[in-house]
Amino acid sequence: MFFFFFSKPYITIVGEITDKAEAGKMEHIKKLDHVLQNVNRRYGENMSAKFMETINNEFQGVLCQGKDILSILLDIKNQMYPLKVRFGVGIGEIEEESLSDLSITAKGPGCEKAREALEYLRTLDNRKQTGITDVRIKAAGDGNENEKLSLVNTILSLLTTIEYSWSDRQREIIYNIMQYKEKQAGVAKRLGITQSTVQKSLAAGKYYTYAEAVQTLNRVFAEIGDKNYEK
């Protein structure tokens, strides 16, 4: 197990829209607000503090269990598309007295690690090393645990590389099949396209490799959190 060393670990997710242009900024904020409301409704039962906008195109939320991490990130990325979003994820304890429905009040090692992870992605961007990854995870703990997390971050980087290769049609189809967990025929019917189109898009978008990697990470992230936790 990767995360056994926490008595009650939390998952802090800090994200930001990477497009900082002033043109269309208000529309971006409105879109983000709508997306975060959808995420809060869908995954609220496993949140310790709901996702909310903070400053400078940023947002933050705190989870008490890890099983929804990738689903939340994928939901936000696809609902915000074509705007690009990046995420710093911190795993660690939160000061209990700082928790409330407003995630901005949360304090503790988990929050600090999420900020460190986001700053790491900004550093890559400043070095023009774009396309490497849009998600970084850091954990409060000893060096051995962080070495294990390097494997997780490598998989996340490979997932980003696959995502950046998708066409708009491939993204739409892959997002649908992962969100609704249906077979090809169901996706084809919902999108009004042929099953053959779905099949070709899944193959071209390396969906099966992508989905296998996602399943592997989901098993790892499911370890995080107190299963008996009550808000």
VOPAGU-2260 file (C-alpha; in pm, 1 decimal, decimal comma):
REM VOPAGU-2260
SITE   aa  ch    i         X         Y         Z
SITE  MET   A    0       0,0       0,0       0,0
SITE  PHE   A    1     127,1     347,4     -90,2
SITE  PHE   A    2     -48,3     558,8     169,8
SITE  PHE   A    3     -51,4     354,4     488,7
SITE  PHE   A    4     146,0     612,2     683,8
SITE  PHE   A    5    -144,1     856,7     726,6
SITE  SER   A    6    -392,5     809,4    1010,2
SITE  LYS   A    7    -651,1    1019,1     828,9
SITE  PRO   A    8    -520,3    1143,9     494,8
SITE  TYR   A    9    -699,1    1406,2     292,1
SITE  ILE   A   10    -659,7    1487,1     -75,7
SITE  THR   A   11    -632,3    1854,9    -160,1
SITE  ILE   A   12    -674,8    1943,3    -527,3
SITE  VAL   A   13    -564,9    2286,9    -644,8
SITE  GLY   A   14    -622,5    2368,8   -1009,9
SITE  GLU   A   15    -589,4    2660,6   -1245,5
SITE  ILE   A   16    -690,1    2758,3   -1596,4
SITE  THR   A   17    -362,9    2800,8   -1782,1
SITE  ASP   A   18    -501,4    3053,6   -2032,5
SITE  LYS   A   19    -439,9    3383,2   -1848,7
SITE  ALA   A   20    -540,7    3615,7   -2135,6
SITE  GLU   A   21    -777,7    3894,3   -2033,1
SITE  ALA   A   22    -991,4    3842,1   -2343,3
SITE  GLY   A   23   -1282,1    3619,2   -2248,2
SITE  LYS   A   24   -1174,0    3602,1   -1884,1
SITE  MET   A   25   -1524,8    3656,7   -1745,6
SITE  GLU   A   26   -1663,8    3382,8   -1968,8
SITE  HIS   A   27   -1391,7    3148,0   -1846,4
SITE  ILE   A   28   -1480,4    3220,1   -1484,0
SITE  LYS   A   29   -1850,9    3162,9   -1548,4
SITE  LYS   A   30   -1772,8    2834,8   -1719,6
SITE  LEU   A   31   -1548,5    2727,1   -1431,9
SITE  ASP   A   32   -1818,7    2811,1   -1177,3
SITE  HIS   A   33   -2069,3    2595,2   -1366,6
SITE  VAL   A   34   -1822,5    2304,5   -1395,1
SITE  LEU   A   35   -1733,6    2314,1   -1025,4
SITE  GLN   A   36   -2101,7    2313,5    -928,5
SITE  ASN   A   37   -2149,0    1999,6   -1138,8
SITE  VAL   A   38   -1847,9    1833,2    -975,4
SITE  ASN   A   39   -1970,0    1922,5    -625,5
SITE  ARG   A   40   -2309,8    1770,5    -696,8
SITE  ARG   A   41   -2171,2    1454,2    -849,8
SITE  TYR   A   42   -1891,7    1378,5    -600,9
SITE  GLY   A   43   -2001,5    1571,9    -292,9
SITE  GLU   A   44   -2043,6    1272,0     -64,7
SITE  ASN   A   45   -1668,1    1209,0     -68,4
SITE  MET   A   46   -1566,7    1572,3     -18,4
SITE  SER   A   47   -1452,5    1733,1     303,3
SITE  ALA   A   48   -1474,2    2078,3     143,0
SITE  LYS   A   49   -1642,2    2159,0    -187,1
SITE  PHE   A   50   -1459,9    2286,0    -492,0
SITE  MET   A   51   -1465,7    2663,0    -522,0
SITE  GLU   A   52   -1292,9    2938,3    -714,0
SITE  THR   A   53   -1015,7    3120,7    -531,9
SITE  ILE   A   54    -805,9    3381,4    -717,9
SITE  ASN   A   55    -626,8    3421,0   -1049,9
SITE  ASN   A   56    -823,5    3153,5   -1238,4
SITE  GLU   A   57    -756,2    2906,1    -956,0
SITE  PHE   A   58    -985,9    2670,2    -767,2
SITE  GLN   A   59    -955,5    2424,6    -480,9
SITE  GLY   A   60   -1134,1    2132,6    -315,2
SITE  VAL   A   61   -1062,2    1875,7     -43,8
SITE  LEU   A   62   -1154,7    1506,1     -63,2
SITE  CYS   A   63   -1175,2    1260,1     226,6
SITE  GLN   A   64   -1134,2     955,6      -1,5
SITE  GLY   A   65    -920,2     898,2    -307,0
SITE  LYS   A   66   -1135,6     681,4    -528,2
SITE  ASP   A   67   -1278,3     974,7    -727,2
SITE  ILE   A   68    -953,9    1162,5    -794,3
SITE  LEU   A   69    -911,8    1074,2   -1162,0
SITE  SER   A   70   -1284,6    1097,0   -1235,7
SITE  ILE   A   71   -1293,9    1450,0   -1095,1
SITE  LEU   A   72    -984,5    1559,1   -1285,9
SITE  LEU   A   73   -1114,5    1410,6   -1610,6
SITE  ASP   A   74   -1456,3    1571,2   -1560,5
SITE  ILE   A   75   -1307,1    1915,0   -1504,4
SITE  LYS   A   76   -1064,0    1887,8   -1794,7
SITE  ASN   A   77   -1327,6    1776,5   -2041,0
SITE  GLN   A   78   -1596,1    2019,5   -1929,6
SITE  MET   A   79   -1348,0    2309,7   -1947,7
SITE  TYR   A   80   -1213,8    2206,2   -2290,7
SITE  PRO   A   81   -1082,9    2370,6   -2510,3
SITE  LEU   A   82    -943,0    2568,4   -2217,7
SITE  LYS   A   83    -654,3    2383,3   -2056,2
SITE  VAL   A   84    -638,5    2317,3   -1684,1
SITE  ARG   A   85    -359,4    2184,7   -1463,1
SITE  PHE   A   86    -376,6    2037,3   -1115,4
SITE  GLY   A   87    -158,8    2007,3    -809,6
SITE  VAL   A   88    -272,1    1724,7    -580,4
SITE  GLY   A   89    -152,8    1705,1    -221,6
SITE  ILE   A   90    -194,7    1401,5       2,8
SITE  GLY   A   91    -159,3    1458,8     373,4
SITE  GLU   A   92    -331,6    1558,8     691,3
SITE  ILE   A   93    -543,2    1873,9     722,9
SITE  GLU   A   94    -590,5    2078,7    1037,3
SITE  GLU   A   95    -936,6    1964,7    1147,2
SITE  GLU   A   96   -1034,0    2307,4    1280,5
SITE  SER   A   97    -963,6    2463,1     938,8
SITE  LEU   A   98   -1213,0    2241,9     755,2
SITE  SER   A   99   -1548,2    2381,5     649,4
SITE  ASP   A  100   -1763,1    2384,4     337,8
SITE  LEU   A  101   -1524,1    2651,1     209,2
SITE  SER   A  102   -1212,2    2469,3      93,0
SITE  ILE   A  103   -1016,1    2794,8      89,1
SITE  THR   A  104   -1000,0    2782,6     469,9
SITE  ALA   A  105    -826,8    2441,8     475,7
SITE  LYS   A  106    -473,4    2437,6     614,8
SITE  GLY   A  107    -213,9    2169,0     672,9
SITE  PRO   A  108      54,7    1956,1     504,7
SITE  GLY   A  109    -185,7    1826,1     240,1
SITE  CYS   A  110    -267,4    2178,1     120,2
SITE  GLU   A  111      98,2    2274,8     119,6
SITE  LYS   A  112     187,7    1975,0     -95,5
SITE  ALA   A  113     -88,0    2055,3    -345,3
SITE  ARG   A  114      53,2    2406,1    -384,1
SITE  GLU   A  115     403,7    2267,4    -427,2
SITE  ALA   A  116     279,2    2030,6    -696,7
SITE  LEU   A  117     105,6    2311,5    -887,2
SITE  GLU   A  118     416,8    2528,8    -864,0
SITE  TYR   A  119     619,4    2240,7   -1008,0
SITE  LEU   A  120     392,0    2236,6   -1315,3
SITE  ARG   A  121     429,7    2613,1   -1351,6
SITE  THR   A  122     806,4    2568,8   -1348,8
SITE  LEU   A  123     782,1    2317,8   -1632,3
SITE  ASP   A  124     567,7    2564,1   -1824,3
SITE  ASN   A  125     818,5    2844,1   -1772,8
SITE  ARG   A  126    1089,3    2617,1   -1909,8
SITE  LYS   A  127     869,0    2556,2   -2215,1
SITE  GLN   A  128     844,1    2188,6   -2121,9
SITE  THR   A  129     474,5    2187,9   -2204,5
SITE  GLY   A  130     282,7    1873,5   -2285,1
SITE  ILE   A  131     470,1    1671,5   -2024,8
SITE  THR   A  132     191,7    1656,7   -1769,2
SITE  ASP   A  133    -100,2    1859,5   -1640,1
SITE  VAL   A  134    -130,1    1672,9   -1307,6
SITE  ARG   A  135     130,8    1639,1   -1033,9
SITE  ILE   A  136      89,9    1463,2    -699,8
SITE  LYS   A  137     294,2    1523,1    -386,4
SITE  ALA   A  138     254,5    1357,8     -47,9
SITE  ALA   A  139     357,2    1459,3     300,4
SITE  GLY   A  140     566,9    1168,5     423,4
SITE  ASP   A  141     904,0    1006,8     411,7
SITE  GLY   A  142    1129,6     974,6     109,4
SITE  ASN   A  143    1030,6     616,5      30,9
SITE  GLU   A  144     665,9     710,5     -15,6
SITE  ASN   A  145     761,8     998,4    -244,7
SITE  GLU   A  146     975,0     758,2    -450,3
SITE  LYS   A  147     667,5     543,0    -501,2
SITE  LEU   A  148     470,6     850,6    -603,8
SITE  SER   A  149     722,0     911,9    -881,3
SITE  LEU   A  150     582,7     599,3   -1047,7
SITE  VAL   A  151     230,1     739,3   -1018,2
SITE  ASN   A  152     341,0    1073,3   -1162,6
SITE  THR   A  153     507,7     897,4   -1453,8
SITE  ILE   A  154     180,7     723,1   -1540,0
SITE  LEU   A  155      -3,6    1055,8   -1510,0
SITE  SER   A  156     245,6    1211,1   -1750,2
SITE  LEU   A  157     187,9     933,7   -2003,5
SITE  LEU   A  158    -189,0     980,3   -1969,9
SITE  THR   A  159    -147,2    1350,6   -2045,9
SITE  THR   A  160      58,3    1269,4   -2353,6
SITE  ILE   A  161    -221,0    1046,9   -2482,6
SITE  GLU   A  162    -487,5    1308,0   -2404,4
SITE  TYR   A  163    -297,2    1577,7   -2593,8
SITE  SER   A  164    -295,6    1354,4   -2902,7
SITE  TRP   A  165    -675,9    1328,1   -2917,4
SITE  SER   A  166    -880,8    1497,9   -3184,6
SITE  ASP   A  167   -1202,8    1669,7   -3075,4
SITE  ARG   A  168   -1404,5    1366,8   -3190,6
SITE  GLN   A  169   -1178,9    1120,5   -3010,3
SITE  ARG   A  170   -1198,2    1326,8   -2691,9
SITE  GLU   A  171   -1577,4    1338,1   -2708,6
SITE  ILE   A  172   -1608,2     962,0   -2760,1
SITE  ILE   A  173   -1349,7     861,8   -2499,7
SITE  TYR   A  174   -1495,3    1099,7   -2240,7
SITE  ASN   A  175   -1841,6     956,1   -2302,5
SITE  ILE   A  176   -1738,5     593,6   -2275,5
SITE  MET   A  177   -1548,9     661,7   -1951,1
SITE  GLN   A  178   -1816,8     881,6   -1797,9
SITE  TYR   A  179   -2113,2     656,4   -1870,4
SITE  LYS   A  180   -1923,0     325,2   -1861,5
SITE  GLU   A  181   -2119,9     193,5   -2157,4
SITE  LYS   A  182   -2026,9     -26,9   -2449,5
SITE  GLN   A  183   -1958,7     113,1   -2794,3
SITE  ALA   A  184   -2318,1      77,8   -2910,2
SITE  GLY   A  185   -2446,3     292,8   -2624,7
SITE  VAL   A  186   -2193,8     567,6   -2693,4
SITE  ALA   A  187   -2275,3     561,0   -3066,1
SITE  LYS   A  188   -2647,9     596,6   -2998,1
SITE  ARG   A  189   -2603,4     884,0   -2751,2
SITE  LEU   A  190   -2372,3    1078,1   -2985,3
SITE  GLY   A  191   -2568,4     999,0   -3299,2
SITE  ILE   A  192   -2279,5     830,4   -3480,0
SITE  THR   A  193   -2203,3     480,2   -3604,6
SITE  GLN   A  194   -2046,8     213,4   -3387,7
SITE  SER   A  195   -1772,5     185,5   -3649,2
SITE  THR   A  196   -1681,6     551,0   -3587,3
SITE  VAL   A  197   -1664,2     483,7   -3215,0
SITE  GLN   A  198   -1445,9     177,9   -3265,5
SITE  LYS   A  199   -1201,8     359,4   -3496,1
SITE  SER   A  200   -1178,7     660,0   -3264,6
SITE  LEU   A  201   -1107,5     441,9   -2960,9
SITE  ALA   A  202    -829,0     261,2   -3145,5
SITE  ALA   A  203    -675,0     580,4   -3288,0
SITE  GLY   A  204    -693,9     752,3   -2949,1
SITE  LYS   A  205    -516,4     461,0   -2774,6
SITE  TYR   A  206    -818,8     429,9   -2548,3
SITE  TYR   A  207    -752,6      76,4   -2427,7
SITE  THR   A  208    -400,3     159,7   -2311,2
SITE  TYR   A  209    -532,7     478,8   -2152,7
SITE  ALA   A  210    -818,4     300,4   -1974,9
SITE  GLU   A  211    -587,3      30,3   -1837,6
SITE  ALA   A  212    -357,2     294,4   -1691,0
SITE  VAL   A  213    -654,3     477,5   -1539,6
SITE  GLN   A  214    -777,4     154,8   -1377,2
SITE  THR   A  215    -432,4      95,3   -1229,2
SITE  LEU   A  216    -420,9     444,2   -1077,7
SITE  ASN   A  217    -777,1     413,6    -949,3
SITE  ARG   A  218    -675,9     104,5    -751,8
SITE  VAL   A  219    -386,2     296,4    -600,1
SITE  PHE   A  220    -594,5     606,3    -518,3
SITE  ALA   A  221    -869,9     395,0    -362,4
SITE  GLU   A  222    -627,1     324,6     -77,4
SITE  ILE   A  223    -627,8     689,7      27,4
SITE  GLY   A  224    -861,9     800,1     300,8
SITE  ASP   A  225   -1039,6     680,1     608,1
SITE  LYS   A  226   -1317,3     451,3     480,0
SITE  ASN   A  227   -1513,4     513,9     801,5
SITE  TYR   A  228   -1469,9     889,4     783,2
SITE  GLU   A  229   -1777,9    1097,2     858,5
SITE  LYS   A  230   -1792,4    1467,7     783,5
